[in-house]
Amino acid sequence: MPTVTLSFDNGPDPEATPIVLEVLRRRGLRATFFVLGKWLADPARRRLAEQAHAEGHWIGNHTFTHGGPLGRRADPGHADAEIGRTEALIGALGHPDRLFRPVGGGGRLGPHLLSVEARDHLAASGATVVTWSALAHDWEDPEDWPKRGMAECLGQDRPLLVLHDIPNGGMRHLDAFLGRLADAGATFRQDIPEHCIAMHRGVAAAGLDAYVTTG
């Protein structure tokens, strides 16, 4: 049976994030929230990130704008604008490993995730690059995503599941989904599985090159 790590991207959101936090609190689960820097500039949204941190969840960086995969960027300075600016806003809420999740552009893994500039910025800042292994596509299917999420998680031993605390109504199904996973024998851990770490504290893992556009 799988041991699942939960992560939530693109928040914090005043509609969805409180639902997620309440469900996780009641079930005694811890997750990682990969936040957008542009939202942390809003005091109300930042308070949600502070609440998540206070309740034992990890806060990671998911770029400032979520404007697209960084491997498709060639403009000088984009790494600091997207990664560095967000890290500064996260501040004391950040995990010691400086967790960063690249934008996938539909959830795909590949060299489009990072530019050379982004890779070098992450290495120089001692960041940890976190990918994923299970997608529920809740961002595009807010009603039926639990079916896909179940299949993705139950098909792996150690999935890292990506969900989204965004205002599309999808997180209304989170509690029932987690209950079904548990009933199927799944357990939950907060730590990031090794196969989803492409860089640890600035040191590249063996598979990092597969996520960098070099041409």
N, CA and C atoms as a LAMMPS dump frame, in Angstrom:
ITEM: TIMESTEP
0
ITEM: NUMBER OF ATOMS
645
ITEM: BOX BOUNDS ff ff ff
-5.0000000000000000e+02 5.0000000000000000e+02
-5.0000000000000000e+02 5.0000000000000000e+02
-5.0000000000000000e+02 5.0000000000000000e+02
ITEM: ATOMS id mol type element x y z
1 1 1 N 0.835 -1.2 0
2 1 2 C 0 0 0
3 1 3 C 0.869 1.249 0
4 2 1 N 0.403 2.31 -0.628
5 2 2 C 1.261 3.49 -0.793
6 2 3 C 1.41 4.313 0.477
7 3 1 N 2.538 4.994 0.551
8 3 2 C 2.748 6.049 1.535
9 3 3 C 2.768 7.361 0.762
10 4 1 N 1.792 8.212 1.011
11 4 2 C 1.519 9.386 0.19
12 4 3 C 2.049 10.644 0.86
13 5 1 N 2.732 11.466 0.082
14 5 2 C 3.07 12.822 0.504
15 5 3 C 2.138 13.786 -0.227
16 6 1 N 1.509 14.669 0.53
17 6 2 C 0.541 15.622 -0.016
18 6 3 C 1.196 16.982 -0.232
19 7 1 N 0.89 17.597 -1.365
20 7 2 C 1.343 18.962 -1.61
21 7 3 C 0.226 19.742 -2.296
22 8 1 N 0.242 21.056 -2.066
23 8 2 C -0.79 21.941 -2.59
24 8 3 C -0.112 23.142 -3.242
25 9 1 N -0.441 23.388 -4.51
26 9 2 C 0.187 24.446 -5.291
27 9 3 C -0.763 25.622 -5.525
28 10 1 N -0.163 26.793 -5.766
29 10 2 C -0.819 27.975 -6.34
30 10 3 C -1.567 28.841 -5.341
31 11 1 N -1.582 28.501 -4.066
32 11 2 C -2.217 29.338 -3.069
33 11 3 C -1.212 30.342 -2.501
34 12 1 N -1.565 30.909 -1.335
35 12 2 C -2.789 30.675 -0.571
36 12 3 C -3.989 31.422 -1.152
37 13 1 N -5.158 30.814 -0.95
38 13 2 C -6.403 31.36 -1.481
39 13 3 C -7.428 31.448 -0.359
40 14 1 N -8.146 32.581 -0.227
41 14 2 C -9.073 32.748 0.893
42 14 3 C -10.273 31.812 0.865
43 15 1 N -10.582 31.248 -0.308
44 15 2 C -11.691 30.299 -0.384
45 15 3 C -11.224 28.872 -0.136
46 16 1 N -10.161 28.468 -0.799
47 16 2 C -9.758 27.065 -0.789
48 16 3 C -8.827 26.696 0.358
49 17 1 N -7.876 27.566 0.682
50 17 2 C -6.876 27.193 1.679
51 17 3 C -7.473 26.9 3.052
52 18 1 N -8.448 27.688 3.551
53 18 2 C -9.04 27.328 4.845
54 18 3 C -9.702 25.952 4.84
55 19 1 N -10.306 25.552 3.729
56 19 2 C -10.896 24.223 3.635
57 19 3 C -9.818 23.163 3.775
58 20 1 N -8.724 23.351 3.053
59 20 2 C -7.617 22.388 3.102
60 20 3 C -7.047 22.298 4.506
61 21 1 N -6.801 23.441 5.123
62 21 2 C -6.217 23.439 6.461
63 21 3 C -7.13 22.757 7.473
64 22 1 N -8.427 22.996 7.362
65 22 2 C -9.359 22.372 8.307
66 22 3 C -9.37 20.856 8.148
67 23 1 N -9.374 20.372 6.918
68 23 2 C -9.378 18.927 6.671
69 23 3 C -8.087 18.296 7.192
70 24 1 N -6.961 18.911 6.886
71 24 2 C -5.689 18.354 7.337
72 24 3 C -5.583 18.377 8.86
73 25 1 N -6.063 19.442 9.465
74 25 2 C -6.039 19.542 10.928
75 25 3 C -6.857 18.426 11.557
76 26 1 N -8.053 18.226 11.042
77 26 2 C -8.936 17.205 11.612
78 26 3 C -8.373 15.802 11.433
79 27 1 N -7.678 15.573 10.337
80 27 2 C -7.128 14.239 10.07
81 27 3 C -5.713 14.059 10.617
82 28 1 N -5.157 15.126 11.196
83 28 2 C -3.824 15.016 11.762
84 28 3 C -2.731 14.83 10.727
85 29 1 N -2.905 15.442 9.545
86 29 2 C -1.953 15.28 8.447
87 29 3 C -1.172 16.574 8.226
88 30 1 N 0.042 16.428 7.714
89 30 2 C 0.897 17.568 7.379
90 30 3 C 1.244 17.501 5.894
91 31 1 N 1.315 18.66 5.266
92 31 2 C 1.564 18.746 3.827
93 31 3 C 2.563 19.859 3.561
94 32 1 N 2.886 20.058 2.286
95 32 2 C 3.685 21.195 1.852
96 32 3 C 2.844 22.07 0.934
97 33 1 N 2.852 23.367 1.191
98 33 2 C 2.145 24.342 0.367
99 33 3 C 3.174 25.104 -0.451
100 34 1 N 3.126 24.938 -1.775
101 34 2 C 3.999 25.67 -2.679
102 34 3 C 3.258 26.919 -3.132
103 35 1 N 3.639 28.047 -2.571
104 35 2 C 2.863 29.284 -2.7
105 35 3 C 3.393 30.149 -3.831
106 36 1 N 2.538 31.05 -4.29
107 36 2 C 2.915 32.044 -5.284
108 36 3 C 3.279 33.35 -4.588
109 37 1 N 4.414 33.918 -5.007
110 37 2 C 4.85 35.153 -4.383
111 37 3 C 3.858 36.29 -4.512
112 38 1 N 3.161 36.35 -5.652
113 38 2 C 2.234 37.469 -5.854
114 38 3 C 1.121 37.476 -4.826
115 39 1 N 0.772 36.303 -4.294
116 39 2 C -0.284 36.246 -3.29
117 39 3 C 0.227 36.677 -1.92
118 40 1 N 1.495 36.441 -1.634
119 40 2 C 2.018 36.787 -0.315
120 40 3 C 2.108 38.288 -0.109
121 41 1 N 2.024 39.055 -1.189
122 41 2 C 1.995 40.499 -1.049
123 41 3 C 0.67 40.997 -0.476
124 42 1 N -0.352 40.154 -0.477
125 42 2 C -1.667 40.469 0.089
126 42 3 C -1.667 40.027 1.557
127 43 1 N -1.845 40.953 2.503
128 43 2 C -1.762 40.582 3.919
129 43 3 C -2.726 39.467 4.322
130 44 1 N -3.931 39.457 3.786
131 44 2 C -4.894 38.414 4.157
132 44 3 C -4.422 37.044 3.681
133 45 1 N -3.892 36.989 2.476
134 45 2 C -3.39 35.715 1.972
135 45 3 C -2.121 35.304 2.717
136 46 1 N -1.288 36.254 3.041
137 46 2 C -0.088 35.904 3.806
138 46 3 C -0.458 35.304 5.159
139 47 1 N -1.509 35.817 5.765
140 47 2 C -1.931 35.251 7.054
141 47 3 C -2.301 33.781 6.924
142 48 1 N -2.835 33.385 5.779
143 48 2 C -3.131 31.971 5.56
144 48 3 C -1.846 31.149 5.491
145 49 1 N -0.815 31.686 4.84
146 49 2 C 0.47 31.001 4.815
147 49 3 C 1.059 30.913 6.222
148 50 1 N 0.905 31.972 6.987
149 50 2 C 1.381 31.956 8.367
150 50 3 C 0.625 30.916 9.194
151 51 1 N -0.678 30.802 8.963
152 51 2 C -1.464 29.798 9.676
153 51 3 C -1 28.39 9.31
154 52 1 N -0.794 28.157 8.014
155 52 2 C -0.327 26.836 7.586
156 52 3 C 1.006 26.497 8.242
157 53 1 N 1.914 27.457 8.246
158 53 2 C 3.22 27.249 8.867
159 53 3 C 3.061 26.949 10.354
160 54 1 N 2.222 27.708 11.034
161 54 2 C 2.023 27.514 12.467
162 54 3 C 1.426 26.145 12.783
163 55 1 N 0.679 25.583 11.844
164 55 2 C 0.05 24.283 12.069
165 55 3 C 0.934 23.117 11.617
166 56 1 N 2.181 23.421 11.292
167 56 2 C 3.134 22.365 11.014
168 56 3 C 3.319 22.001 9.559
169 57 1 N 2.686 22.748 8.664
170 57 2 C 2.877 22.495 7.237
171 57 3 C 4.13 23.227 6.752
172 58 1 N 4.718 22.689 5.693
173 58 2 C 5.906 23.309 5.114
174 58 3 C 5.485 24.264 4.011
175 59 1 N 6.217 25.367 3.899
176 59 2 C 5.947 26.386 2.88
177 59 3 C 7.074 26.368 1.861
178 60 1 N 6.717 26.178 0.6
179 60 2 C 7.682 26.175 -0.485
180 60 3 C 7.354 27.243 -1.511
181 61 1 N 8.273 27.443 -2.423
182 61 2 C 8.243 28.503 -3.431
183 61 3 C 7.766 27.902 -4.762
184 62 1 N 6.766 28.539 -5.376
185 62 2 C 6.253 28.058 -6.672
186 62 3 C 6.244 29.181 -7.71
187 63 1 N 7.247 30.044 -7.641
188 63 2 C 7.443 31.24 -8.468
189 63 3 C 6.547 32.394 -8.018
190 64 1 N 6.834 33.556 -8.558
191 64 2 C 6.063 34.753 -8.194
192 64 3 C 4.753 34.839 -8.962
193 65 1 N 4.793 34.621 -10.282
194 65 2 C 3.606 34.857 -11.111
195 65 3 C 2.914 33.591 -11.592
196 66 1 N 3.61 32.442 -11.557
197 66 2 C 3.099 31.215 -12.191
198 66 3 C 2.782 31.491 -13.66
199 67 1 N 3.666 32.231 -14.293
200 67 2 C 3.431 32.654 -15.667
201 67 3 C 3.797 31.634 -16.727
202 68 1 N 4.337 30.504 -16.314
203 68 2 C 4.724 29.471 -17.264
204 68 3 C 6.042 28.841 -16.857
205 69 1 N 6.388 27.716 -17.446
206 69 2 C 7.641 27.041 -17.103
207 69 3 C 8.853 27.938 -17.345
208 70 1 N 9.787 27.9 -16.414
209 70 2 C 10.953 28.774 -16.508
210 70 3 C 11.909 28.336 -17.606
211 71 1 N 11.83 27.094 -18.034
212 71 2 C 12.667 26.646 -19.129
213 71 3 C 12.335 27.309 -20.451
214 72 1 N 11.195 27.972 -20.511
215 72 2 C 10.802 28.69 -21.717
216 72 3 C 11.134 30.172 -21.642
217 73 1 N 11.824 30.569 -20.582
218 73 2 C 12.177 31.981 -20.398
219 73 3 C 13.619 32.202 -20.812
220 74 1 N 13.857 33.274 -21.523
221 74 2 C 15.214 33.64 -21.909
222 74 3 C 15.575 35.05 -21.46
223 75 1 N 14.626 35.774 -20.869
224 75 2 C 14.884 37.146 -20.468
225 75 3 C 15.815 37.183 -19.259
226 76 1 N 16.89 37.941 -19.33
227 76 2 C 17.818 38.014 -18.202
228 76 3 C 17.12 38.514 -16.937
229 77 1 N 17.445 37.885 -15.813
230 77 2 C 16.876 38.297 -14.531
231 77 3 C 15.602 37.587 -14.146
232 78 1 N 15.089 36.686 -15.011
233 78 2 C 13.8 36.064 -14.684
234 78 3 C 13.891 35.164 -13.451
235 79 1 N 15.057 34.574 -13.216
236 79 2 C 15.168 33.679 -12.071
237 79 3 C 15.007 34.44 -10.76
238 80 1 N 15.664 35.565 -10.643
239 80 2 C 15.521 36.346 -9.414
240 80 3 C 14.12 36.92 -9.29
241 81 1 N 13.544 37.356 -10.429
242 81 2 C 12.2 37.933 -10.396
243 81 3 C 11.156 36.907 -9.964
244 82 1 N 11.304 35.664 -10.398
245 82 2 C 10.308 34.642 -10.094
246 82 3 C 10.632 33.85 -8.817
247 83 1 N 11.906 33.52 -8.64
248 83 2 C 12.294 32.667 -7.513
249 83 3 C 12.78 33.505 -6.337
250 84 1 N 13.747 34.375 -6.59
251 84 2 C 14.326 35.155 -5.514
252 84 3 C 13.328 36.075 -4.838
253 85 1 N 12.494 36.734 -5.638
254 85 2 C 11.505 37.65 -5.062
255 85 3 C 10.501 36.903 -4.196
256 86 1 N 10.118 35.714 -4.625
257 86 2 C 9.181 34.922 -3.828
258 86 3 C 9.84 34.428 -2.549
259 87 1 N 11.078 33.987 -2.642
260 87 2 C 11.778 33.515 -1.454
261 87 3 C 11.886 34.614 -0.415
262 88 1 N 12.128 35.836 -0.871
263 88 2 C 12.215 36.968 0.055
264 88 3 C 10.882 37.201 0.755
265 89 1 N 9.786 37.052 0.031
266 89 2 C 8.463 37.241 0.629
267 89 3 C 8.117 36.101 1.594
268 90 1 N 8.539 34.905 1.269
269 90 2 C 8.297 33.776 2.179
270 90 3 C 9.028 33.999 3.497
271 91 1 N 10.251 34.447 3.417
272 91 2 C 11.005 34.816 4.614
273 91 3 C 11.068 33.715 5.648
274 92 1 N 10.695 34.068 6.871
275 92 2 C 10.8 33.146 8.001
276 92 3 C 9.829 31.976 7.915
277 93 1 N 8.871 32.041 7.002
278 93 2 C 7.937 30.922 6.845
279 93 3 C 8.57 29.748 6.099
280 94 1 N 9.701 29.973 5.472
281 94 2 C 10.293 28.974 4.603
282 94 3 C 10.88 27.789 5.345
283 95 1 N 10.907 26.664 4.665
284 95 2 C 11.545 25.452 5.169
285 95 3 C 13.063 25.644 5.126
286 96 1 N 13.811 25.038 6.041
287 96 2 C 15.276 25.172 6
288 96 3 C 15.901 24.718 4.687
289 97 1 N 15.24 23.804 3.974
290 97 2 C 15.769 23.326 2.701
291 97 3 C 15.428 24.229 1.526
292 98 1 N 14.724 25.33 1.77
293 98 2 C 14.361 26.287 0.714
294 98 3 C 13.687 25.558 -0.451
295 99 1 N 12.544 24.976 -0.174
296 99 2 C 11.835 24.142 -1.137
297 99 3 C 11.322 24.974 -2.308
298 100 1 N 11.561 24.477 -3.512
299 100 2 C 11.086 25.142 -4.729
300 100 3 C 10.477 24.102 -5.654
301 101 1 N 9.286 24.386 -6.136
302 101 2 C 8.654 23.53 -7.139
303 101 3 C 8.521 24.3 -8.448
304 102 1 N 9.076 23.773 -9.536
305 102 2 C 8.933 24.432 -10.834
306 102 3 C 7.487 24.385 -11.332
307 103 1 N 7.152 25.322 -12.195
308 103 2 C 5.858 25.317 -12.871
309 103 3 C 5.925 24.3 -14.013
310 104 1 N 4.929 23.409 -14.073
311 104 2 C 4.964 22.344 -15.073
312 104 3 C 4.244 22.651 -16.362
313 105 1 N 3.332 23.607 -16.333
314 105 2 C 2.573 23.892 -17.545
315 105 3 C 1.676 22.74 -17.939
316 106 1 N 0.795 22.335 -17.025
317 106 2 C -0.086 21.201 -17.278
318 106 3 C 0.355 19.929 -16.581
319 107 1 N 1.36 20.04 -15.743
320 107 2 C 1.786 18.898 -14.953
321 107 3 C 2.83 18.006 -15.583
322 108 1 N 3.338 18.399 -16.749
323 108 2 C 4.339 17.562 -17.407
324 108 3 C 5.721 17.774 -16.782
325 109 1 N 6.481 16.701 -16.729
326 109 2 C 7.881 16.779 -16.355
327 109 3 C 8.728 16.801 -17.62
328 110 1 N 9.831 17.55 -17.594
329 110 2 C 10.696 17.604 -18.759
330 110 3 C 11.623 18.79 -18.693
331 111 1 N 12.425 19 -19.721
332 111 2 C 13.421 20.079 -19.703
333 111 3 C 12.826 21.477 -19.734
334 112 1 N 11.531 21.589 -19.965
335 112 2 C 10.896 22.902 -19.943
336 112 3 C 10.776 23.476 -18.527
337 113 1 N 11.04 22.677 -17.499
338 113 2 C 10.809 23.143 -16.129
339 113 3 C 11.749 24.262 -15.705
340 114 1 N 13.005 24.187 -16.119
341 114 2 C 13.999 25.137 -15.633
342 114 3 C 14.882 25.633 -16.777
343 115 1 N 15.213 26.893 -16.735
344 115 2 C 16.255 27.441 -17.596
345 115 3 C 17.605 27.245 -16.909
346 116 1 N 18.671 27.441 -17.656
347 116 2 C 19.999 27.398 -17.049
348 116 3 C 20.117 28.475 -15.974
349 117 1 N 19.574 29.654 -16.273
350 117 2 C 19.624 30.732 -15.281
351 117 3 C 18.896 30.336 -13.998
352 118 1 N 17.729 29.716 -14.138
353 118 2 C 16.985 29.289 -12.96
354 118 3 C 17.746 28.21 -12.194
355 119 1 N 18.297 27.246 -12.919
356 119 2 C 19.074 26.19 -12.259
357 119 3 C 20.223 26.783 -11.463
358 120 1 N 20.953 27.698 -12.082
359 120 2 C 22.115 28.275 -11.417
360 120 3 C 21.699 29.123 -10.217
361 121 1 N 20.595 29.841 -10.345
362 121 2 C 20.083 30.635 -9.219
363 121 3 C 19.723 29.723 -8.051
364 122 1 N 19.045 28.629 -8.332
365 122 2 C 18.645 27.697 -7.284
366 122 3 C 19.857 27.064 -6.613
367 123 1 N 20.847 26.696 -7.411
368 123 2 C 22.061 26.113 -6.841
369 123 3 C 22.781 27.118 -5.945
370 124 1 N 22.901 28.351 -6.415
371 124 2 C 23.622 29.373 -5.654
372 124 3 C 22.916 29.719 -4.348
373 125 1 N 21.591 29.599 -4.329
374 125 2 C 20.826 29.944 -3.13
375 125 3 C 20.628 28.757 -2.196
376 126 1 N 21.161 27.583 -2.566
377 126 2 C 21.033 26.413 -1.714
378 126 3 C 19.638 25.832 -1.671
379 127 1 N 18.916 25.949 -2.775
380 127 2 C 17.522 25.503 -2.817
381 127 3 C 17.411 23.996 -3.011
382 128 1 N 16.229 23.502 -2.696
383 128 2 C 15.861 22.106 -2.938
384 128 3 C 14.728 22.091 -3.952
385 129 1 N 14.948 21.458 -5.091
386 129 2 C 13.961 21.424 -6.168
387 129 3 C 13.109 20.175 -6.016
388 130 1 N 11.808 20.386 -5.887
389 130 2 C 10.852 19.306 -5.631
390 130 3 C 9.953 19.138 -6.854
391 131 1 N 9.909 17.944 -7.398
392 131 2 C 9.008 17.66 -8.517
393 131 3 C 7.767 16.942 -7.991
394 132 1 N 7.28 15.945 -8.687
395 132 2 C 6.052 15.258 -8.306
396 132 3 C 5.981 13.924 -9.033
397 133 1 N 5.082 13.056 -8.559
398 133 2 C 4.899 11.77 -9.243
399 133 3 C 3.44 11.39 -9.425
400 134 1 N 2.523 12.166 -8.852
401 134 2 C 1.098 11.854 -8.975
402 134 3 C 0.317 13.145 -9.169
403 135 1 N -0.551 13.148 -10.179
404 135 2 C -1.379 14.309 -10.502
405 135 3 C -2.843 13.897 -10.519
406 136 1 N -3.674 14.697 -9.851
407 136 2 C -5.114 14.435 -9.875
408 136 3 C -5.837 15.3 -10.893
409 137 1 N -5.156 16.301 -11.448
410 137 2 C -5.74 17.257 -12.405
411 137 3 C -6.971 17.947 -11.819
412 138 1 N -6.893 18.244 -10.534
413 138 2 C -7.997 18.931 -9.863
414 138 3 C -8.196 20.342 -10.377
415 139 1 N -7.143 20.938 -10.962
416 139 2 C -7.273 22.309 -11.471
417 139 3 C -8.166 22.381 -12.705
418 140 1 N -8.283 21.274 -13.446
419 140 2 C -9.108 21.291 -14.646
420 140 3 C -10.358 20.424 -14.51
421 141 1 N -10.45 19.636 -13.451
422 141 2 C -11.59 18.742 -13.244
423 141 3 C -11.979 18.77 -11.766
424 142 1 N -12.586 19.866 -11.312
425 142 2 C -12.823 20.023 -9.878
426 142 3 C -13.839 19.067 -9.279
427 143 1 N -14.604 18.36 -10.099
428 143 2 C -15.597 17.429 -9.568
429 143 3 C -15.096 15.99 -9.526
430 144 1 N -14.451 15.53 -10.584
431 144 2 C -14.1 14.115 -10.683
432 144 3 C -12.63 13.811 -10.433
433 145 1 N -11.844 14.812 -9.998
434 145 2 C -10.426 14.577 -9.78
435 145 3 C -10.119 13.462 -8.794
436 146 1 N -10.949 13.197 -7.754
437 146 2 C -10.583 12.132 -6.818
438 146 3 C -10.399 10.767 -7.477
439 147 1 N -11.126 10.481 -8.546
440 147 2 C -10.958 9.19 -9.216
441 147 3 C -9.54 9.057 -9.758
442 148 1 N -9.08 10.1 -10.416
443 148 2 C -7.73 10.056 -10.967
444 148 3 C -6.697 10.06 -9.851
445 149 1 N -6.943 10.855 -8.828
446 149 2 C -6.014 10.9 -7.708
447 149 3 C -5.857 9.554 -7.033
448 150 1 N -6.968 8.837 -6.862
449 150 2 C -6.899 7.497 -6.274
450 150 3 C -6.053 6.574 -7.136
451 151 1 N -6.328 6.555 -8.435
452 151 2 C -5.596 5.668 -9.334
453 151 3 C -4.11 5.997 -9.344
454 152 1 N -3.769 7.301 -9.364
455 152 2 C -2.371 7.706 -9.384
456 152 3 C -1.651 7.285 -8.102
457 153 1 N -2.299 7.491 -6.967
458 153 2 C -1.65 7.176 -5.695
459 153 3 C -1.557 5.667 -5.449
460 154 1 N -2.612 4.944 -5.754
461 154 2 C -2.607 3.51 -5.481
462 154 3 C -1.716 2.744 -6.445
463 155 1 N -1.313 3.383 -7.53
464 155 2 C -0.427 2.731 -8.489
465 155 3 C 1.052 2.892 -8.181
466 156 1 N 1.4 3.529 -7.051
467 156 2 C 2.794 3.766 -6.685
468 156 3 C 3.013 3.393 -5.223
469 157 1 N 4.257 3.128 -4.89
470 157 2 C 4.584 2.852 -3.493
471 157 3 C 4.745 4.134 -2.685
472 158 1 N 5.302 5.183 -3.311
473 158 2 C 5.657 6.398 -2.564
474 158 3 C 5.322 7.635 -3.38
475 159 1 N 4.044 7.863 -3.657
476 159 2 C 3.673 9.001 -4.5
477 159 3 C 3.783 10.345 -3.785
478 160 1 N 4.175 11.345 -4.542
479 160 2 C 4.054 12.732 -4.104
480 160 3 C 2.94 13.337 -4.948
481 161 1 N 1.814 13.595 -4.31
482 161 2 C 0.61 14.036 -5.007
483 161 3 C 0.535 15.548 -5.043
484 162 1 N 0.242 16.094 -6.219
485 162 2 C 0.017 17.526 -6.391
486 162 3 C -1.483 17.801 -6.424
487 163 1 N -1.936 18.646 -5.491
488 163 2 C -3.283 19.207 -5.518
489 163 3 C -3.144 20.736 -5.515
490 164 1 N -4.249 21.44 -5.607
491 164 2 C -4.204 22.896 -5.755
492 164 3 C -5.238 23.556 -4.841
493 165 1 N -4.78 24.462 -3.988
494 165 2 C -5.719 25.244 -3.169
495 165 3 C -6.067 26.516 -3.942
496 166 1 N -6.938 26.309 -4.931
497 166 2 C -7.402 27.38 -5.808
498 166 3 C -8.923 27.432 -5.752
499 167 1 N -9.535 28.568 -6.139
500 167 2 C -10.97 28.747 -5.939
501 167 3 C -11.845 28.176 -7.054
502 168 1 N -11.698 26.872 -7.304
503 168 2 C -12.568 26.246 -8.307
504 168 3 C -13.525 25.222 -7.691
505 169 1 N -13.54 25.127 -6.377
506 169 2 C -14.442 24.203 -5.692
507 169 3 C -13.912 22.799 -5.527
508 170 1 N -12.753 22.509 -6.098
509 170 2 C -12.252 21.148 -6.059
510 170 3 C -11.94 20.63 -4.67
511 171 1 N -11.507 21.506 -3.778
512 171 2 C -11.109 21.039 -2.453
513 171 3 C -12.292 20.675 -1.559
514 172 1 N -13.506 20.885 -2.036
515 172 2 C -14.672 20.387 -1.294
516 172 3 C -14.655 18.868 -1.194
517 173 1 N -13.922 18.225 -2.093
518 173 2 C -13.865 16.761 -2.119
519 173 3 C -12.648 16.198 -1.404
520 174 1 N -11.82 17.082 -0.824
521 174 2 C -10.561 16.617 -0.247
522 174 3 C -10.782 15.639 0.897
523 175 1 N -11.67 15.952 1.809
524 175 2 C -11.854 15.089 2.978
525 175 3 C -12.302 13.683 2.564
526 176 1 N -13.282 13.603 1.688
527 176 2 C -13.758 12.291 1.232
528 176 3 C -12.655 11.543 0.488
529 177 1 N -11.873 12.262 -0.304
530 177 2 C -10.773 11.637 -1.036
531 177 3 C -9.75 11.038 -0.081
532 178 1 N -9.351 11.796 0.921
533 178 2 C -8.366 11.287 1.869
534 178 3 C -8.923 10.099 2.65
535 179 1 N -10.21 10.15 2.939
536 179 2 C -10.83 9.013 3.612
537 179 3 C -10.798 7.756 2.766
538 180 1 N -11.066 7.903 1.481
539 180 2 C -11.032 6.739 0.594
540 180 3 C -9.614 6.194 0.451
541 181 1 N -8.638 7.085 0.386
542 181 2 C -7.249 6.627 0.322
543 181 3 C -6.889 5.84 1.578
544 182 1 N -7.25 6.389 2.724
545 182 2 C -6.949 5.69 3.972
546 182 3 C -7.659 4.345 4.039
547 183 1 N -8.907 4.3 3.612
548 183 2 C -9.659 3.04 3.625
549 183 3 C -9.015 2 2.702
550 184 1 N -8.335 2.48 1.658
551 184 2 C -7.659 1.571 0.73
552 184 3 C -6.301 1.112 1.247
553 185 1 N -5.913 1.601 2.42
554 185 2 C -4.675 1.165 3.035
555 185 3 C -3.527 2.143 2.941
556 186 1 N -3.751 3.309 2.34
557 186 2 C -2.684 4.296 2.216
558 186 3 C -2.357 4.913 3.572
559 187 1 N -1.087 5.257 3.74
560 187 2 C -0.642 6.051 4.873
561 187 3 C -0.039 7.348 4.332
562 188 1 N 0.261 8.278 5.247
563 188 2 C 0.691 9.608 4.831
564 188 3 C 1.942 10.026 5.599
565 189 1 N 2.864 10.666 4.871
566 189 2 C 4.068 11.234 5.455
567 189 3 C 4.302 12.604 4.851
568 190 1 N 4.906 13.49 5.642
569 190 2 C 5.165 14.846 5.145
570 190 3 C 6.443 14.936 4.335
571 191 1 N 7.43 14.121 4.639
572 191 2 C 8.723 14.287 3.99
573 191 3 C 8.643 13.997 2.499
574 192 1 N 9.526 14.638 1.746
575 192 2 C 9.531 14.532 0.289
576 192 3 C 10.256 13.252 -0.12
577 193 1 N 9.625 12.406 -0.928
578 193 2 C 10.327 11.184 -1.367
579 193 3 C 11.55 11.532 -2.214
580 194 1 N 12.588 10.745 -2.045
581 194 2 C 13.871 11.043 -2.684
582 194 3 C 13.762 11.125 -4.203
583 195 1 N 12.897 10.315 -4.794
584 195 2 C 12.808 10.315 -6.249
585 195 3 C 12.161 11.573 -6.811
586 196 1 N 11.623 12.428 -5.932
587 196 2 C 11.043 13.7 -6.364
588 196 3 C 11.914 14.893 -5.99
589 197 1 N 13.159 14.641 -5.615
590 197 2 C 14.102 15.717 -5.297
591 197 3 C 15.149 15.781 -6.399
592 198 1 N 15.127 16.866 -7.168
593 198 2 C 16.062 17.031 -8.281
594 198 3 C 17.313 17.807 -7.885
595 199 1 N 17.226 18.519 -6.774
596 199 2 C 18.365 19.254 -6.225
597 199 3 C 18.13 19.346 -4.731
598 200 1 N 19.157 19.089 -3.926
599 200 2 C 19.011 19.183 -2.475
600 200 3 C 20.001 20.194 -1.922
601 201 1 N 19.469 21.273 -1.38
602 201 2 C 20.279 22.336 -0.787
603 201 3 C 21.395 22.786 -1.73
604 202 1 N 21.023 22.953 -2.994
605 202 2 C 21.942 23.475 -3.992
606 202 3 C 22.772 22.443 -4.711
607 203 1 N 22.686 21.194 -4.299
608 203 2 C 23.475 20.13 -4.925
609 203 3 C 22.574 19.336 -5.865
610 204 1 N 22.948 19.266 -7.124
611 204 2 C 22.118 18.598 -8.123
612 204 3 C 22.047 17.103 -7.868
613 205 1 N 20.852 16.545 -8.018
614 205 2 C 20.673 15.099 -8.024
615 205 3 C 20.974 14.575 -9.425
616 206 1 N 21.051 13.256 -9.541
617 206 2 C 21.473 12.654 -10.804
618 206 3 C 20.549 13.018 -11.959
619 207 1 N 19.256 13.212 -11.708
620 207 2 C 18.319 13.453 -12.79
621 207 3 C 18.023 14.894 -13.106
622 208 1 N 18.743 15.835 -12.489
623 208 2 C 18.397 17.245 -12.666
624 208 3 C 18.45 17.679 -14.118
625 209 1 N 19.423 17.217 -14.884
626 209 2 C 19.588 17.678 -16.264
627 209 3 C 18.338 17.428 -17.12
628 210 1 N 17.554 16.442 -16.734
629 210 2 C 16.334 16.142 -17.498
630 210 3 C 15.287 17.252 -17.354
631 211 1 N 15.501 18.177 -16.415
632 211 2 C 14.524 19.242 -16.157
633 211 3 C 15.04 20.612 -16.566
634 212 1 N 16.148 20.668 -17.304
635 212 2 C 16.76 21.946 -17.652
636 212 3 C 16.866 22.094 -19.165
637 213 1 N 16.374 23.215 -19.684
638 213 2 C 16.537 23.549 -21.095
639 213 3 C 17.904 24.183 -21.303
640 214 1 N 18.731 23.541 -22.099
641 214 2 C 20.08 24.06 -22.3
642 214 3 C 20.309 24.594 -23.7
643 215 1 N 19.363 24.35 -24.613
644 215 2 C 19.557 24.805 -25.986
645 215 3 C 19.133 26.234 -26.205
